[in-house]
Amino acid sequence: MDAIDYQRAADLSSALRANAQSGSAVIGGGTNLLDLMKGGVARPVRLIDITHIAGLDQVSTLPGGGLRIGATVRNSDLANHPLVRDRYPLLSQALLSGASAQLRNMATVGGNLMQRTRCHYFYDSVYAECNKRRPGSGCAAQQGFTRMHAIFGADARLDANAPVATAQAPLAGTQASGTLPVSQCIAVNPSDMNVALAALDATIRVTGPRGERVIAMSDFHRLPGTTPERDNNLDPGELITSIDLPVSAFSAHAHYLKIRDRASYAFALVSVAVALDMNGTTVRDARIALGGVAHKPWRALEAERMLVGHPLDPLALEQAAASIVRTAQPYPGNAFKVKLVQRGVVRAVRQAAEGASA
Ligand SMILES: Cc1cc2nc3c(=O)[nH]c(=O)nc-3n(C[C@H](O)[C@H](O)[C@H](O)COP(=O)(O)OP(=O)(O)OC[C@H]3O[C@@H](n4cnc5c(N)ncnc54)[C@H](O)[C@@H]3O)c2cc1C
């Protein structure tokens, strides 16, 4: 058994000092970190509990009308907060679709942002090959059970969020599906909350040895590229202090659709977060983000552009949904996700247009 030091931080500066020491890990609700420790995937020597730092557990309005969510706000408190239900129903729906009531009562939003993939091959140390756990060792998932794995972004050249010219460029030495380089990773970001935050253009406030900085949600999580061991762009010693949401024009028309193998207590096969600003039947503005399909929440920027400024007719919606999967790179075990994404987007956009309910 490994000895672990536990420190309850009284304030942010003592948390930062402790977190700067090698082998430290911040702990929020512990619902992910403790599982990783039990499986030997994470081996911190020191846990820094930040849940008693005054102010980090608060939700407050920002001067311009947005919302600041402290990093240790519990998932259930956030989902049920009156301002979130009223102004950001998409976020409330996404949070309530995740995990179970007991887990949501413990889980913090900082921990939810940072939770690690649920790839079986990452969690089970019996598998020697896992580029995320042991960089350079290979990816057992690519020859394994891929039902829960990525269909986008494992090859950065197929990043649909990149400028269109790049995303459509022919691939040098084009590879067939299922034969990505062994250095890569096809794990997905498992969070529901993160998908809603991506659609809502949240920003993440972090603090660390070099001071404070703000990271756009679209830049917070990473594609695997050649460093699949890194899930996000948080630097060593940094911790998340809050999530900021801009003023939203989407409260009346938002929908989070989660498609999964069981009706509850299961991670998404595919999830779709849609937020619309409608002028009658015409789409004034649109946000679409997908979960369960990539190493980070996957924004469907081109599909959004195709919808904006037009009436929401069935053909336009089908075409927008089809544009999303143009860059899909499925495996035999998850090829069903290509159709699921298209149908999920069509259904979620229709439901959002009909009206939000938190
Ligand atoms: C059985 C089960 C089912 C689940 N189902 C779902 C689901 O359907 N959908 C879903 O979205 N999630 C699901 N989850 C995941 C759950 O949402 C996460 O475990 C939870 O959000 C993590 O939050 P936490 O506060 O407990 O994080 P912790 O376990 O405390 O920490 C997780 C990671 O975040 C880091 N961390 C925590 N806070 C900070 C901070 N402020 N700054 C920097 N780093 C920090 C920790 O060091 C650690 O690396 C499930 C979990 C379980 C166990």
The ligand as a Gaussian input file, in Angstrom:
#p B3LYP/6-31G(d) Opt

LIG

0 1
 C      -19.842000       5.347000     -11.974000
 C      -19.603000       6.704000     -12.569000
 C      -20.433000       7.166000     -13.579000
 C      -20.218000       8.414000     -14.129000
 N      -21.020000       8.856000     -15.163000
 C      -20.793000      10.071000     -15.717000
 C      -21.590000      10.550000     -16.787000
 O      -22.528000       9.892000     -17.246000
 N      -21.305000      11.774000     -17.292000
 C      -20.291000      12.546000     -16.803000
 O      -20.093000      13.654000     -17.295000
 N      -19.506000      12.107000     -15.803000
 C      -19.738000      10.905000     -15.249000
 N      -18.950000      10.456000     -14.245000
 C      -17.762000      11.229000     -13.908000
 C      -17.990000      12.270000     -12.860000
 O      -18.746000      13.324000     -13.436000
 C      -16.611000      12.760000     -12.451000
 O      -16.018000      11.711000     -11.717000
 C      -16.680000      14.010000     -11.625000
 O      -17.249000      15.073000     -12.348000
 C      -15.278000      14.409000     -11.179000
 O      -15.388000      15.469000     -10.259000
 P      -14.657000      15.372000      -8.844000
 O      -14.815000      16.688000      -8.177000
 O      -15.104000      14.193000      -8.074000
 O      -13.167000      15.188000      -9.354000
 P      -11.933000      14.507000      -8.618000
 O      -12.055000      13.037000      -8.700000
 O      -11.723000      15.120000      -7.281000
 O      -10.759000      15.004000      -9.578000
 C      -10.707000      14.596000     -10.924000
 C       -9.440000      15.213000     -11.536000
 O       -9.562000      16.623000     -11.549000
 C       -8.471000      17.244000     -10.885000
 N       -9.042000      18.440000     -10.277000
 C      -10.128000      18.521000      -9.462000
 N      -10.414000      19.796000      -9.200000
 C       -9.497000      20.552000      -9.845000
 C       -9.275000      21.967000      -9.972000
 N      -10.062000      22.876000      -9.387000
 N       -8.217000      22.368000     -10.716000
 C       -7.414000      21.471000     -11.322000
 N       -7.578000      20.141000     -11.245000
 C       -8.611000      19.691000     -10.517000
 C       -7.958000      16.184000      -9.928000
 O       -6.597000      16.387000      -9.602000
 C       -8.184000      14.928000     -10.753000
 O       -7.129000      14.779000     -11.662000
 C      -19.160000       9.220000     -13.646000
 C      -18.340000       8.765000     -12.610000
 C      -18.541000       7.514000     -12.071000
 C      -17.651000       7.048000     -10.962000

